[in-house]
Amino acid sequence: ELLIITAVQLFEKDIKQLLKKSGVSAFSYTNVTGYKDQSDQPRNPIGLPLILGEYASVLFYAFVQKELIDDVTSAIDKLKASQESLSRVHVVVLDIKKMN
């Protein structure tokens, strides 16, 4: 399975620990710039959105054994439930039919 996780950089350390505790021994990650359209948000006196649309984010990806997926997604659900931030950790699992 291909596991993909995105989050704001604030959660980078938590996700690394979560992956290791869930048995994912090898993963890759990179810093990325997240973007959210803020055009409908309130504006300040000079017309700029009060919240900038770009965010320092992190993208994790790993090929994970099917047996570990439930542990990883359960741990991510617990992390998300404990978050006080408006930004969430997002996870996607893709079924890989073939790889070399």
Summary of the structure (lengths in Angstrom):
residues: 100
radius of gyration: 16.1
end to end distance: 13.3
largest distance: 55.9
contacts: 238
relative contact order: 0.33
helix: 30%
strand: 32%
